[in-house]
């Protein structure tokens, strides 16, 4: 078998054959090259032939009929070795007052800027036919709107500030979205309109010392770059994209385009053709046909057919190549064909090809391994580089940066109050947080104590009462919560201990089949996913019964974890059962499992109300005699008549949707069996960390690599926009969710939609329908038998419909922010660009609050930024589900963050674990001043300042966050890391900040040595432990340093020795 044969030699061989050579020679002349009788799988191949036949300096435009074709051609051109592909996103449907999507605008701007800049070297622009007529600025206009900044060049930051402001950029304390800039001393952050990430410019006087990209969530740099292109504003449209095609550029048009380019690829002969049809250029679909994955018997027949066909080609001296997406798939192919020398003589190529083709005129056949194994028939959509740069965590913590005046907060000592503002104290001159309590009393909290305050997050929408300062009610609520948390922690640990001592089945280590099966996964696993898989497999191999919970949003890859666990179980000689709450979900899992395991002799059956009596009987017999390896079903699986001969694993999906009785039955039936539970309700990171010690959990927080942010448009109700949006989705073969939140008028609304898109197949689903009928509706939509699901709300939360990539929400103002977030998350799961339209009523009767809520979605379009607070709201619901009613009451009483702290402490304490405690030791030194205002009046010889000055972090909320972060640092290492973060974000730290960090290190060392008070008076160092001073030779230790800085350093060194 020829390994790693060159794709370019295959292209060259076909290009040299007489018919293709004749047509390719026309490129660059006045004559049009026509490639007719080309089957669709061969279209990208012919485009690659054309691109390779023109000089490297030539720009190529590949025109496709619609978005789906554009995505498919772009991804396959990469497989055929074409580099520097520029994918032009379609311009958004823009009518009336619609707010455009910033992500899409940025992507378009970036691509247009790269085309306009006319970079040296080959460029291949892939676009839809509609995009040719898009209005765009002139290329000169585009070039004039951009500038390049290079490390080492002189550019006064004041000048850049004026330039950014003049271009309409907004000056803010912290850059979080495009079109913003922020200046902090010698650091200038800016988020260019076309970029995936903002950049940080660090200056030495007027010279740009370094340029770094940084993460908007963490605000920390992650990559150094030598230069950056800035597009500062979008120039006015002056021409169409068609006008950008230069003389000498090559235009290739693909099948079903109305346009005709210099090279024209057609599926049929050209209309102008006369006489007998010429098939010398014909490219045929592969003769193996296509089939649905999953039937092992079909697989065997298909392989015999493939073997005969390949032998026939080779006997006729054809060149036969096959594409494999990875090494494992190739190894698997070799194993299967070990006894068939004919199959082993084909050329193996590496790449992702959804379908193969044959070219009789060139005696060439190209096959795809997915056709032989019957898997992954759809082309994987292009993967955006910016998504691959770094896996973004799917949620950010709600922190003090998110606190606004009027928000409820919790002070650990005084309870729930309302945050008013930050002001300067008339006495000390220092900044403080003002918090309102009952009876209009106000608590003033210095910024250095900001860590004692957290945002109040409760459960549900009920607003708690404010506490009264000095009242014992808060302390009682806190004590009650502490006791309850201790009981809950003990309960969890008892369950865990029972399992630890229980005897289960130890599954064997991974086999070669397991390795091949995992390697054949067509996507790149996320780090979280890999961690969850490794933890699950380790649990299965241990002798104690597994009980692991996997949390994560829908589409983040939990099912793949379950599939691998089931495969491991089956290859180890046991049976696996997958339990789901609805028949729709059962059907979906059944198809997914069959598709993934289609290459292996694994018998998978489904057990639900949709099965006929004969099917049920056959499945029950198979489970009893062990011939069924995996069964997927609803609670029908726990009926008395179901007997599984050799059960080794149970997967429970969406456990929270089963009733209490069912859950009790699970515990009874599956004692001693490995159990893997999946939950699509994400839970808060803080709770995850708290529970980690008492429950085996894996949290998948990272979206898959090829997930793109959903392009979200907010607009007044407009049927023209709806019509255009639906037509575009239907044109690319996709499906649509349409939400109309009123059952009374849903039938009338359906009639209006049908009039807009007469050919669309519309089904209706709402909560008042009988359960059976609703399941039929959902099943038909999942199977692709309907184009539009018109519903009052999305019925199935765990369901994944990759083909549905447009959602239109009528009266979006009637939904809460968390609901809108979850609804919008139903689309954009397949790697194809997804669209969400939030329709508002045209009248001005919509409340301002509702409009704000809908607009908030625009700000958080990025995947994983998850509407920070709304996502948090959703997670809290998940926390309520997980913890149960009683614990939810305590969360409401003391706030979520404090609850999690107590839970974590309780679990750690019971397990005898001692993590580094919070640095609570007190420090009093007569030479240290913690107030910026007071320090201004002191002698520098006698005193040193230990604080964050206003001129270093000028924004008060950011300063509060910095003090909170410092209070949260529990080790010397964490404190040093914090300094690096601050210097990255705000520039070199002044002396007062270094002193502040040194005082924090002293507190850390003292706390670790069980010292409660560190006091320095003159040269005396007084350390208090358990109420007594620590003396050396019956005396207080003495400092020999003279200056304040020497004394500080000496105190730190002494504590290190203690």
Buried (B, 14 or more C-beta within 10 A) or exposed (E): BEEEBEBEEBBEBBBEBEBBEEBBEBBBEEEBBBBBBBBBBBBBBBBBBBBBBBEEEBBBBBBBBBBBBBBBBBBBBBBBBBEEBBBBBBBBBEEEEBBBBBBBBBBBBBBBBBBBBEEEEBBBBBBBBBBBEBEBBBBEBBBBBBBEBEBEEEBEBEEBBEBBEEBEBEEBBBBBBBBBBBBBBBBBBBBBBBBBBBBBBBBEEEEBEBBBBBBBBBBEBEEEBEEBBBBBBBBEEBEBBBEBBEEEBBBBBBBEBEEBBBBBBBBEBEEEEEEEEEEBBBBBBBBBEEBEBBBBEBBEEBBEBBBEBBBEBBEEEBBBBBBBBBEBBBBBBEEBBEEBEBBEBBBBBBBBBBBBBBBBBBBBBBBBBBBBBBBBBBBBBBBBEBBEBEBBBBBBBBBBBBBEEEBBBBBBEBBBBBBBEBEEBEEBEBBBBBBBBBEEBEBEBBBBBBBBBBBBBBBEEEEBEBBBBEBEEBEEBBEBBBEBBBEBBBEBBEEBEEBEEEEBBEBEEBEEBBEBBBBBBEBEBBEBBBBBBEBBBEBBBBEBBBBBBBBBBBBBBBBBBBBBBBBBBBBBEBBBBBBBBBBBBBBBBBBBBBBBBBBBEBBBBBBBEBBEEEBBEBBBEBBBEBBBBBBBBBBBBBEEEBEBEEBBBBBBBBBBBBEEEBEEBBEEBBEEBBBBBBBBBBBBBBBBBBBBBBBBBBBBBBBBBBBBBBBBBBBBBBEEBBBBBBBBBBBBBBBBBBBBBEEEEBEEBBEEBBEBBEEBBBBBBBEEBEEEEBBBBBBBBBEBEBBBBBBBBBBBBBBBBBBBBBBBBBBBBBBBBBBBBBBBBBBBBBBBBBBBBBBBBEEEEBEEEBBEBBEBBBEBBBBBBBBBBBBBBBBBBBBBBBBEEEBBEBBBBBBBBBBBBBBBBBBBEBEEEEEBEBBEBEBEBBBBBBBBBBBEEBEEEEBBBBBBBEEBBBBBBBBBBBBBBBBEBBBBEBBEEBBEBBBBBBBEBBEBBBBBBBBBBBBBBBBBBEBBBBBBEEBEBBBBBEEEEBEEEEEBBEBEBEEBBEBBBBBBEBBEEB
